[in-house]
Amino acid sequence: MTRTRVRRWRSAAVVAVVPICVLAWSNLVARGTEPTANDVARAPAQHTYVVEEGDTLWSIAGTIGAGRDPRVVVEAIARANGIAGATVVPAEALLIPADAG
């Protein structure tokens, strides 16, 4: 292909994609960021756990998810709180999702 054809294809792609992006963005803005009653109803119930001295994610998982695989519970707690490692700090409040307990 010649450079002119490549430029025309690129221009056509931009002309086709930009309106789609603008429409998608305007739909997001029109929806707003406030949760609706349906969003709140669909959200799983959560409670908090305050980390005590000597607690680890594994010990918390053993306490909260008795009888469940602790790996699944640890992963759910870490995901809900944005924890990358396994470090928790005493007096830290952790969100415990409904699927963890």
C-alpha positions, 0 to 999 in steps of 0.5 A: 500500500502506498502512504496515501492509502494508509493515511486514508485508512487511518483517517477513516478509522478515526472518523468512525471510532471518535463518534462511537467513543463520544456517544459511549462517554455521553451515555456514561455521563448521562447515567451519573455516578450516583448508585440507583436503588437497583445497584444498591439492591444487587450489591452483596452485603458486607461487614467490617472486621477490625484487625487485632494484634497478631492477626493475619489474613489467614487467621481472619479467614479461619475465623470468618469462613469456618468450614470453607477453604481459607484460600478462597476467603483470603482472596475475597478479603484481599480483593475487597480491600485492595490488598496486594500482599498478606500484610494487615495492620492492627486497628485496620478495618477490613471489609468482609464481603458476603461471599467470604463469610 
